[in-house]
Amino acid sequence: MQAHAEWAQMNFGTCELGDKRRTKRLIKIAADVANNPSASFPDQMATWGDLKAAYNLFDCDDVTFEAVVRPHWELTKRRTSGRYLIIGDTTELDFGIHRQVTDLGPTGNSSGLGFLLHNALMVDATSREINGIAGQTIHYRPKKKVATQKKESTRARLKRKRESEVWGKVIDQVGPPPGGVEWVHVLDRGGDNFEVYCHLLQQRSGWSEVLASRLPVPAVPPPRPTAMLVRDFQRAVGLRILQGRTFGFLRRCAKAGGRYQTT
């Protein structure tokens, strides 16, 4: 239990929740959860008073998702040397259709309600040690609207919020690596679009795209000149022509440098 308390203090001791007593309560909750991670809250908390205090804490407006977990993200990214894999993946949290929970969105085939949690898990590429979560974001799928006769314009369709945007958000959240350190983001087919690649270039990060199971992670090649990089993008995403603002945006991103690999 002492080890769990130390871990909780290290990861959540700097949380800014509007009151030091809330931070102290959060540290205790984290230690209790770590002591029995597979259980539910009633079994994890030692007493009924602790359980009620946990529910009251998470009901506070200042106790947001980001306020709780950001110190852990920053601690995870605090590296001085080496290459690290940033493995991106999305978890779907489904609360069912019958629970009276506000602000949830459709899940699965719209048979449930919940949200998506996109995660960036950091792993040491040499030792394969899991270092922690380097970034996360929550996405709520919008409820389907009744179809209308009015046709959506191309401009409106491009401005529409897309689920794939979670990749870019988390890449920007993780940010560029410190000096002497290398990030290699591991993407699945959900991150297979050149907007994601632009975010990676802007954050000076490499990437490996896994399009099939059990593929080895390839070595990341050195940066390439802008023109060659654009041509490689065309081959990677199957595009023959990149036009107008898209081409210009891609060239600006490419000038930021970066490393990449597709498999």
C-alpha positions in Angstrom: 0.0 0.0 0.0 2.9 2.3 0.7 4.2 1.9 -2.9 0.7 2.8 -4.2 0.6 5.9 -2.0 4.0 7.1 -3.3 2.9 6.4 -6.9 -0.3 8.4 -6.4 1.6 11.3 -4.8 4.1 11.4 -7.7 1.4 11.4 -10.4 -1.3 13.5 -8.9 0.3 15.6 -6.2 0.6 18.6 -8.4 -3.0 18.7 -9.6 -4.7 22.1 -9.5 -8.3 21.4 -8.4 -9.1 24.7 -6.8 -8.5 23.5 -3.2 -5.5 21.6 -1.7 -8.0 19.3 0.2 -9.3 18.1 -3.2 -5.8 17.3 -4.3 -5.2 15.4 -1.1 -8.4 13.4 -1.5 -7.5 12.6 -5.2 -4.2 11.2 -4.1 -5.9 8.9 -1.6 -8.5 7.8 -4.2 -5.7 7.0 -6.7 -3.8 5.0 -4.1 -7.0 3.0 -3.3 -7.7 2.4 -7.0 -4.1 1.2 -7.6 -4.4 -1.2 -4.7 -7.3 -3.0 -6.3 -7.5 -1.8 -9.9 -10.0 -4.5 -11.2 -12.7 -3.7 -8.6 -15.4 -1.1 -8.7 -15.4 2.0 -6.5 -17.4 0.6 -3.7 -14.9 -2.2 -3.3 -11.8 0.0 -3.8 -12.7 2.5 -1.2 -12.0 1.5 2.4 -15.1 3.0 4.0 -18.5 4.4 3.0 -17.2 7.9 3.9 -14.3 7.5 1.5 -16.7 6.4 -1.3 -19.0 9.3 -0.7 -16.0 11.7 -0.7 -14.9 10.3 -4.0 -18.2 10.9 -5.6 -18.4 14.4 -4.2 -14.9 15.2 -5.5 -15.7 14.2 -9.1 -18.9 16.2 -8.9 -16.9 19.4 -8.5 -16.8 21.7 -11.5 -13.0 22.3 -11.0 -12.2 18.6 -11.0 -12.1 18.1 -14.8 -10.7 15.2 -16.7 -7.7 17.2 -17.9 -7.0 18.8 -14.5 -6.8 15.3 -13.0 -4.6 13.6 -15.6 -2.4 16.3 -17.0 0.3 16.0 -14.3 0.6 12.3 -15.2 1.0 13.2 -18.9 3.8 15.7 -18.1 5.5 13.2 -15.9 5.4 10.5 -18.6 7.0 12.9 -21.2 9.8 13.9 -18.8 12.6 12.0 -20.7 16.3 12.8 -21.3 17.4 10.4 -24.0 16.3 7.5 -26.1 13.5 6.5 -28.6 9.9 6.1 -27.4 6.9 4.7 -29.2 3.7 6.7 -28.7 1.0 4.1 -29.4 -2.3 5.7 -30.4 -5.6 3.9 -30.0 -9.2 4.7 -29.2 -11.3 3.0 -26.4 -15.0 3.1 -26.6 -16.8 3.5 -23.2 -20.4 2.3 -23.4 -22.8 3.0 -20.6 -25.7 1.2 -22.2 -28.9 2.7 -23.4 -30.9 2.7 -20.2 -28.7 4.8 -17.8 -29.8 8.3 -17.3 -26.5 10.0 -18.0 -26.5 13.4 -19.7 -24.3 14.6 -22.6 -23.3 11.1 -23.8 -23.2 10.3 -27.5 -24.0 7.2 -29.6 -21.6 4.2 -29.4 -21.1 1.1 -31.6 -24.0 0.9 -34.1 -25.9 3.6 -32.0 -27.3 0.9 -29.7 -25.6 2.4 -26.7 -24.5 5.7 -25.1 -21.0 6.7 -24.1 -17.9 8.4 -25.4 -14.6 7.6 -27.1 -11.3 8.0 -25.2 -8.3 8.4 -27.5 -5.0 7.5 -25.8 -1.3 7.9 -26.5 0.6 5.1 -24.6 4.3 5.7 -24.3 6.6 2.7 -24.4 10.4 2.6 -24.4 11.4 1.3 -27.8 14.5 -0.5 -26.5 13.4 -2.0 -23.2 9.6 -2.2 -24.1 8.9 -0.8 -20.6 5.5 1.0 -20.4 6.2 4.6 -19.2 2.6 5.8 -19.0 0.0 7.9 -20.9 1.5 10.9 -22.8 -1.9 12.4 -23.8 -5.6 11.7 -24.1 -8.7 13.3 -25.4 -12.5 12.6 -25.1 -14.7 12.6 -28.1 -18.5 12.5 -28.1 -20.2 11.3 -31.3 -23.0 13.6 -32.3 -26.5 12.2 -32.4 -27.8 11.5 -35.9 -29.9 14.3 -37.3 -33.0 13.7 -39.3 -32.1 13.9 -43.0 -33.3 17.0 -44.9 -33.8 17.8 -48.5 -31.1 20.5 -48.5 -27.8 19.2 -49.9 -24.7 19.8 -47.8 -22.1 22.0 -49.6 -18.5 20.9 -50.0 -17.4 23.8 -47.7 -19.9 22.8 -45.0 -18.8 19.2 -45.2 -15.1 20.1 -44.8 -15.9 22.3 -41.8 -17.8 19.4 -40.1 -16.1 18.0 -37.0 -14.7 14.6 -37.7 -13.9 11.7 -35.4 -10.4 11.4 -36.9 -9.5 14.8 -35.5 -8.7 13.1 -32.2 -5.4 11.9 -33.7 -4.2 15.4 -34.4 -5.4 16.7 -31.0 -3.5 14.1 -29.1 -0.3 14.5 -31.2 -0.3 18.2 -30.5 -1.0 17.5 -26.8 2.0 15.2 -26.6 4.0 17.9 -28.4 7.6 17.8 -29.6 10.2 15.5 -27.9 12.8 17.1 -25.6 16.4 17.4 -26.9 18.1 14.1 -27.4 14.8 12.2 -27.3 12.8 10.8 -30.2 9.0 10.2 -30.4 7.7 7.6 -32.9 3.9 7.7 -33.1 2.4 4.3 -34.0 -0.8 4.7 -36.0 -3.5 2.3 -37.0 -5.8 2.9 -40.0 -7.7 5.5 -38.0 -4.7 7.8 -38.3 -4.1 7.1 -42.0 -4.6 10.6 -43.4 -2.2 13.4 -44.4 -3.6 15.9 -41.9 -2.3 13.6 -39.1 1.1 13.5 -40.9 1.1 17.3 -40.9 0.5 17.4 -37.1 3.4 14.9 -36.7 5.8 17.1 -38.8 4.8 20.2 -36.9 5.6 18.4 -33.6 9.0 17.1 -35.0 7.9 13.5 -34.4 8.4 10.3 -36.4 5.7 7.8 -37.1 5.1 4.2 -38.1 1.8 3.1 -39.6 0.6 -0.4 -38.9 -1.9 -1.5 -41.5 -1.9 -5.2 -40.6 -1.4 -7.3 -37.5 1.9 -8.5 -36.2 4.0 -6.2 -38.3 7.4 -5.3 -36.9 8.1 -1.6 -36.1 10.5 -0.4 -38.8 13.4 1.9 -38.3 12.7 5.6 -38.9 14.6 7.0 -41.8 16.3 10.5 -41.7 14.3 13.6 -42.8 13.8 14.1 -46.5 13.7 17.2 -48.6 10.3 18.9 -48.9 9.6 17.9 -52.6 10.5 14.3 -52.0 8.4 14.3 -48.8 5.4 15.5 -50.7 5.8 12.8 -53.4 6.1 10.2 -50.7 2.8 11.5 -49.2 1.2 11.1 -52.5 2.3 7.5 -52.8 1.4 6.7 -49.1 -2.2 7.9 -49.3 -2.8 7.0 -52.9 -3.2 10.6 -54.2 -2.3 11.6 -57.7 -2.7 15.3 -57.2 -2.6 17.6 -54.2 -4.3 20.9 -55.1 -4.7 24.4 -53.8 -4.7 25.0 -50.1 -4.1 21.3 -49.4 -0.8 21.3 -51.3 0.3 24.5 -49.7 -0.5 23.4 -46.2 1.3 20.2 -46.8 4.4 22.0 -48.0 4.4 24.3 -45.0 4.1 21.3 -42.6 6.9 19.5 -44.5 9.2 22.4 -44.0 8.9 21.9 -40.2 11.0 18.7 -40.7 10.2 15.3 -39.3 10.7 11.6 -39.8 8.2 9.0 -41.0 7.7 5.5 -42.0 4.7 3.6 -43.4 4.4 -0.2 -43.5 
